[in-house]
Amino acid sequence: MGIAKHADDFVAVHCPVHLHYGLKDPHIPQSEVDAVMQLAQNRPSIEIFLYADAGHSFFNPIRPSYHATSAKLASERLNALLDRVCPATAPA
């Protein structure tokens, strides 16, 4: 929500960043999503995921806009990111 306004900051992002957009979100216009995608090009640390059937707050199971299929996929993607960035170590 307004991430594109921070275009100058994108060059400073070196840590992994996930952005998950529900394309049916009435609060985030497609133009914002498009602008962020353009800014994130050639920024390998920034990954953007789009969910065609999801709306605002699709990941929140107590909201009416919860979308289980999209939330499951987003959760898998987030867990994979965490596994990659913070791999579990065997107990000593």
PELINGI-V395445 format. One line per field, one symbol per residue. phi: phi as a letter, one per 20 degrees, with the letter a starting at -180 (. if undefined). A space follows every 10 residues. Layout:
phi->???
//
This chain:
phi->.nfffdgfef feecefcdcd defdffecfg ffgffffffe gmdfedddcd cfeddfmfee feefegcgff ffffffffff ffffecffdf ff
//
